[in-house]
Amino acid sequence: MEKQRNPWAWIPTLYIAEGLPNVVVMTVAVVMYMQMGMTDTDIALYTGWLGLPWVIKPIWSPFVDLYKTKRWWVLAMQLLLGSSLAGVAFTLNAPFWFQGTMAFFFLMAFSSATHDIAADGYYMLALNDHEQVWFVGIRNTFYRLAVIFGNGVLIPVAGMLQLVFRNQVAFTWSLVFFGLAGLFLAIWLYHCYIMPKADADAPHKTSASEVARGVLTAFRTFFTKLPPKEMMYALLFLLFYRFPEALLTKMSVTFLMRPNSAGGLGMSPQEFGLASGTVGVIGLTLGGILGGMLAGRDGFKRWLWPMVCAITLPDVVYVYMSYAMPSNLLLISSCLFIEQFGYGLGFTALTLYMLYFAKGSFQTSHYAFCTAISYLGLMLPGMVSGYLKDAMGYRSFFLMVMALCAITFVVAALIKVDPEFGKKKQE
């Protein structure tokens, strides 16, 4: 390296920069558009499209490998992320606010997906094997802290500003996004100085045509890893394992914050930030940690069905809340903790299956294809969730989601997993 740096100096800020744009695009944008007066149908459809860059990022990931360095891409994308956040802030008060903000949100999503590729690649090049293993929990923790900051700080701050500025929604959200733009500019300046230039982080001397051939080979071998029937089952699992959660993700946010007259719980931005953005994310994190520990002790197959139950059955809390319409913040927070803890535990099964499927040649590329297919399975149902909810109302919508949990059980029953996969080896 040009200059030795303690990884603690840059790993936390790098993964905060990776997590924050994702939560802004996926959750903060939903709340902002809801407060700007959009219907759930429009919110789900248009913000759903913002997930597309994460679906198709394997297509251009080889070019991040081929051109420039990972460090260059990280810094360039952080500058672009800051610019797109400022663009959202500038256009919020314009007559074309929706078209303008959507354009900058899409730029933000593309920049964030590219930043993910470069940051993860830089992490592997700048650290040795021991450091990579040691810091994996640290990087995931700071990514989760970024999610807590997005939901648990930014949304409540917007709510408090709306009290100060007498409910000028567009103006207050533009202040929030200007602040975020300033934060990303500060992160970019900090990383320009603090991120070391790793010796291994150099542009590949491979030609673009060779990279393209490599991508095509990886793509072809992905679809021939298993016999046709088993391959179809694997694809169905990747696409539909999170189907109920895909429907819930955006509508759970609007349900919590829409007024009682619209069928929602009428939570303030501050209450939402505490219940969903803090308590819920803590539950999600704890569930994920427990899932990894259990699978690491007994193997993935031993815990597959408990994880399937965990990712589906706790969704019943939304059925309960839509009928009981609780106003007690502790009760609502407890419901969200249960649901998110179950999601964190159940999501472990999807992660482990992708690792299991990707084993062998082209492991990195095949894992990226798995995540893209899984993200597509999350994106498409989410786009129509608002239309279904507006047609049915929250209560019937949540009942439908519970019924569709059967899909998760069906696709989980189709896959085959080695009972020894993930199990701790005996000395």
C-alpha positions in Angstrom: 0.0 0.0 0.0 1.1 3.6 -0.6 0.3 4.4 3.0 -0.7 1.9 5.8 -4.0 2.8 7.4 -5.9 1.2 10.3 -9.0 -0.4 8.7 -11.0 1.1 11.5 -10.3 4.5 9.9 -12.3 3.7 6.7 -14.4 0.6 7.0 -17.2 2.1 9.2 -17.6 5.2 7.0 -17.4 3.1 3.8 -20.3 0.9 4.8 -22.3 3.8 6.2 -21.9 5.3 2.7 -23.0 1.9 1.2 -26.1 1.6 3.4 -27.5 5.1 3.5 -28.4 5.6 -0.2 -30.2 2.2 -0.2 -32.4 3.1 2.7 -33.0 6.6 1.2 -34.2 5.2 -2.1 -36.2 2.3 -0.6 -37.9 3.8 2.5 -37.2 7.5 2.9 -38.5 8.2 -0.6 -41.7 6.2 0.2 -42.4 8.4 3.2 -41.6 11.6 1.3 -43.8 10.8 -1.6 -46.6 9.8 0.7 -46.4 13.2 2.5 -46.3 14.9 -0.9 -49.8 13.5 -1.5 -49.2 10.5 -3.8 -51.4 7.4 -3.7 -50.1 4.0 -2.6 -50.5 2.7 -6.1 -48.2 5.4 -7.5 -45.7 5.2 -4.7 -45.3 1.4 -5.0 -45.1 1.5 -8.8 -42.6 4.3 -9.2 -40.3 3.7 -6.2 -40.4 0.0 -7.2 -38.6 0.9 -10.5 -35.8 2.4 -8.4 -34.7 -1.1 -7.5 -33.8 -1.9 -11.1 -30.1 -0.9 -10.8 -29.5 -3.5 -8.1 -31.2 -6.2 -10.3 -29.0 -5.5 -13.3 -25.7 -4.5 -11.6 -24.1 -7.9 -12.5 -24.2 -6.7 -16.2 -21.8 -3.8 -15.6 -19.8 -5.1 -12.6 -17.0 -6.5 -14.9 -16.4 -3.0 -16.2 -15.8 -1.8 -12.6 -13.2 -4.6 -12.4 -11.7 -3.7 -15.8 -11.4 0.1 -15.8 -9.7 2.3 -13.2 -9.3 1.1 -9.6 -11.9 0.2 -7.0 -10.8 3.2 -4.9 -11.4 5.5 -7.9 -14.9 4.0 -8.4 -15.8 4.3 -4.7 -14.8 8.0 -4.6 -16.4 8.8 -8.0 -19.7 7.2 -6.9 -19.7 9.0 -3.5 -19.3 12.3 -5.3 -22.2 11.4 -7.7 -24.3 10.3 -4.7 -23.8 13.6 -3.1 -24.7 15.4 -6.3 -27.9 13.3 -6.8 -29.0 14.1 -3.2 -28.5 17.8 -3.9 -30.5 17.3 -7.1 -33.4 15.9 -5.1 -33.3 18.9 -2.8 -33.2 21.4 -5.6 -36.1 20.0 -7.6 -38.5 19.3 -4.6 -39.9 22.9 -4.8 -40.0 23.0 -8.6 -43.3 22.6 -10.6 -41.8 19.4 -12.1 -40.9 18.1 -8.6 -42.0 14.5 -9.2 -40.1 14.0 -12.6 -37.1 15.8 -11.2 -36.8 13.9 -7.9 -37.4 10.5 -9.7 -34.6 11.3 -12.1 -32.2 12.1 -9.3 -33.4 9.1 -7.2 -32.7 6.8 -10.2 -29.2 8.4 -10.6 -28.8 7.8 -6.9 -29.8 4.1 -7.2 -27.4 3.5 -10.1 -24.6 5.2 -8.3 -25.3 3.2 -5.1 -25.4 -0.1 -6.9 -22.1 0.7 -8.6 -20.7 1.9 -5.2 -21.7 -1.5 -3.7 -19.7 -3.4 -6.4 -16.6 -1.1 -5.9 -16.7 -1.0 -2.1 -17.0 -4.8 -1.7 -14.2 -5.3 -4.2 -12.0 -2.7 -2.5 -12.6 -4.4 0.9 -11.3 -7.7 -0.4 -8.2 -6.1 -2.0 -7.2 -3.7 0.8 -7.4 -6.3 3.6 -5.7 -9.7 4.0 -7.8 -12.9 4.6 -7.7 -12.6 8.4 -8.8 -8.9 8.3 -11.6 -9.7 5.9 -13.1 -12.3 8.2 -12.5 -10.2 11.3 -14.2 -7.1 9.9 -17.2 -8.7 8.2 -19.3 -8.3 11.3 -18.1 -4.7 11.7 -19.0 -3.7 8.2 -22.5 -5.3 8.5 -23.0 -3.5 11.8 -22.3 -0.1 10.3 -24.5 -0.9 7.3 -27.3 -1.6 9.7 -26.5 1.7 11.6 -26.9 3.5 8.3 -30.4 1.9 7.9 -31.2 3.0 11.5 -30.0 6.6 10.7 -32.1 6.7 7.5 -35.4 5.5 9.1 -34.8 6.5 12.7 -33.2 9.9 12.3 -33.9 11.4 8.8 -37.7 10.7 8.9 -38.1 12.1 12.5 -36.0 15.1 11.6 -38.3 15.8 8.6 -41.3 15.6 11.0 -39.7 18.0 13.5 -38.9 20.5 10.7 -42.5 20.3 9.5 -43.6 21.4 13.0 -41.1 24.3 12.9 -42.0 25.4 9.3 -45.8 24.9 9.7 -46.1 21.7 7.6 -44.2 23.0 4.5 -43.6 19.4 3.3 -41.5 20.1 0.2 -39.4 22.7 1.9 -38.6 20.6 4.9 -37.7 17.5 2.8 -35.4 19.7 0.7 -33.6 20.8 3.9 -33.1 17.1 4.8 -31.7 16.2 1.4 -29.4 19.3 1.4 -28.1 18.0 4.8 -27.6 14.5 3.3 -25.7 16.0 0.3 -23.4 17.8 2.7 -22.8 14.6 4.6 -21.8 12.7 1.5 -19.5 15.5 0.4 -17.8 15.3 3.8 -17.5 11.5 3.5 -16.1 11.9 0.0 -13.4 14.4 1.2 -12.6 12.2 4.2 -12.2 9.1 2.0 -10.0 11.0 -0.5 -7.5 11.4 2.3 -8.0 8.3 4.5 -8.6 5.4 2.0 -5.3 3.7 1.3 -4.1 2.9 -2.2 -3.8 -0.9 -2.1 -1.1 -2.5 -4.2 -3.6 -5.1 -5.4 -6.1 -2.4 -6.4 -4.9 -1.9 -10.0 -6.9 -1.9 -13.3 -6.8 -5.3 -14.9 -4.9 -5.6 -18.2 -7.7 -7.8 -19.6 -9.4 -6.5 -22.8 -13.0 -5.6 -22.8 -13.7 -8.5 -25.3 -12.2 -11.0 -22.9 -14.3 -9.6 -20.0 -17.4 -9.9 -22.2 -16.5 -13.5 -23.0 -16.0 -14.2 -19.3 -19.4 -12.7 -18.5 -21.1 -14.8 -21.1 -19.4 -18.0 -19.9 -20.4 -17.2 -16.3 -24.0 -16.6 -17.4 -24.1 -19.9 -19.4 -22.6 -22.0 -16.6 -25.0 -20.5 -14.1 -28.0 -22.0 -15.9 -26.3 -25.3 -16.3 -25.1 -25.8 -12.7 -28.0 -28.2 -12.0 -30.2 -30.6 -14.0 -33.1 -28.7 -15.7 -35.8 -29.7 -13.2 -33.6 -28.8 -10.2 -32.5 -25.6 -11.9 -36.1 -24.5 -12.3 -36.8 -25.2 -8.6 -33.7 -23.2 -7.6 -34.9 -20.2 -9.7 -38.4 -20.5 -8.2 -36.9 -20.4 -4.7 -34.8 -17.4 -5.5 -37.7 -15.5 -7.0 -40.5 -16.4 -4.6 -39.0 -17.1 -1.2 -39.6 -13.5 -0.2 -42.9 -13.0 -2.1 -45.0 -12.1 1.0 -42.4 -9.7 2.3 -42.1 -8.1 -1.2 -45.8 -7.2 -1.0 -45.5 -5.9 2.6 -42.3 -3.8 2.4 -43.7 -0.6 1.0 -47.3 -0.9 2.2 -46.2 -1.6 5.8 -44.6 1.9 5.8 -47.7 3.7 4.5 -50.0 1.6 6.9 -48.0 2.8 9.9 -48.1 6.5 8.8 -51.4 7.1 7.0 -54.1 8.6 9.1 -56.8 6.5 10.7 -59.4 7.8 8.2 -57.3 6.1 5.5 -57.0 2.8 7.4 -53.5 3.5 8.8 -52.2 3.8 12.3 -51.5 7.6 12.0 -48.0 7.5 13.4 -45.9 10.7 13.4 -42.5 10.6 11.7 -40.9 10.7 15.1 -42.9 7.6 16.3 -42.2 5.8 13.0 -38.5 6.5 13.4 -38.5 4.9 16.8 -40.8 1.9 16.2 -39.7 0.9 12.7 -36.4 2.6 12.0 -34.8 1.7 15.4 -36.7 -1.1 17.2 -37.5 -2.9 14.0 -34.0 -2.7 12.6 -32.6 -4.0 15.9 -34.9 -7.0 15.6 -33.8 -7.5 12.0 -30.2 -7.5 13.0 -30.6 -9.8 16.0 -32.6 -12.3 13.9 -29.9 -12.3 11.3 -27.2 -12.9 13.9 -29.1 -15.8 15.5 -29.8 -17.4 12.0 -26.1 -17.4 11.2 -25.2 -18.9 14.6 -27.8 -21.7 14.4 -27.0 -22.7 10.8 -23.3 -22.6 11.6 -23.8 -25.0 14.5 -26.2 -27.5 13.0 -26.1 -26.9 9.3 -28.5 -25.0 7.0 -30.8 -27.9 6.2 -31.5 -28.5 9.9 -32.9 -24.9 10.3 -34.5 -24.4 6.9 -38.1 -25.0 8.0 -37.8 -22.9 11.2 -36.5 -20.1 9.0 -39.3 -20.5 6.5 -41.8 -20.2 9.4 -39.9 -17.2 10.8 -40.0 -15.2 7.5 -43.7 -15.8 7.0 -45.8 -16.4 10.2 -44.8 -13.2 12.0 -46.5 -11.2 9.2 -49.7 -11.9 11.1 -48.9 -8.9 13.3 -50.1 -6.6 10.4 -53.4 -8.5 10.3 -53.7 -7.9 14.0 -52.8 -4.2 13.9 -55.2 -3.6 10.9 -58.1 -4.9 13.1 -57.0 -3.7 16.5 -55.7 -0.3 15.3 -53.4 0.1 18.3 -52.2 3.6 19.3 -49.8 2.4 22.0 -46.2 3.0 20.8 -44.8 0.1 22.9 -47.3 -2.4 21.5 -46.7 -1.3 17.9 -42.9 -1.4 18.4 -43.2 -4.9 19.9 -45.2 -6.1 16.8 -42.6 -4.6 14.5 -39.8 -6.2 16.5 -41.4 -9.6 16.2 -42.0 -9.3 12.4 -38.5 -7.9 11.7 -36.8 -10.4 14.0 -38.5 -13.2 12.0 -37.5 -11.6 8.7 -33.9 -11.4 9.8 -33.9 -15.0 10.9 -35.7 -16.2 7.8 -33.6 -14.2 5.4 -30.6 -16.2 6.5 -32.0 -19.2 4.6 -32.0 -17.2 1.3 -28.4 -16.0 1.9 -27.2 -19.5 2.7 -28.9 -21.1 -0.2 -27.3 -18.5 -2.6 -23.9 -19.4 -1.1 -24.6 -23.1 -1.5 -25.9 -22.7 -5.1 -22.9 -20.5 -6.1 -20.2 -23.0 -5.0 -17.7 -24.0 -7.7 -16.3 -22.1 -10.7 -17.4 -18.5 -11.2 -18.6 -18.4 -7.6 -18.5 -14.6 -7.3 -20.4 -14.1 -10.6 -23.0 -16.8 -9.8 -23.6 -15.3 -6.4 -24.2 -11.9 -8.0 -26.7 -13.5 -10.4 -28.5 -15.1 -7.5 -28.8 -11.8 -5.7 -30.1 -10.1 -8.8 -32.8 -12.8 -9.3 -33.7 -12.5 -5.7 -33.9 -8.7 -5.9 -36.1 -9.1 -9.0 -38.5 -11.2 -6.9 -38.6 -8.4 -4.4 -39.0 -5.6 -6.9 -41.9 -6.9 -9.1 -44.5 -7.7 -6.4 -43.6 -4.5 -4.6 -44.5 -2.5 -7.7 -48.1 -3.8 -7.7 -48.5 -3.9 -4.0 -49.9 -0.4 -3.9 -52.5 -1.1 -6.5 -53.6 -4.3 -4.6 -53.8 -2.4 -1.3 -55.8 0.5 -2.8 -58.2 -2.0 -4.4 -58.6 -4.1 -1.2 -57.9 -1.9 1.8 -55.3 -2.7 4.4 -57.2 -5.4 6.2 -57.9 -7.5 3.2 -54.5 -6.9 1.8 -52.7 -8.2 4.9 -55.0 -11.2 4.9 -54.1 -11.9 1.3 -50.4 -11.6 2.2 -50.8 -14.2 4.9 -52.5 -16.6 2.5 -49.7 -16.1 0.0 -47.1 -17.2 2.6 -48.0 -20.7 1.3 -45.8 -19.8 -1.8 -42.7 -19.5 0.4 -43.4 -23.0 1.9 -44.0 -24.5 -1.5 -40.7 -23.2 -3.1 -38.7 -24.1 0.1 -40.0 -27.7 -0.2 -38.7 -28.0 -3.8 -35.0 -27.3 -3.2 -32.3 -29.8 -2.3 -29.5 -29.0 0.2 -26.6 -31.0 1.4 -27.3 -31.7 5.2 -23.6 -31.0 5.9 -23.6 -27.6 4.3 -22.8 -24.9 6.9 -22.3 -27.3 9.7 -19.3 -26.8 11.9 -16.6 -29.4 11.2 -15.6 -31.6 14.1 -11.9 -31.4 14.9 
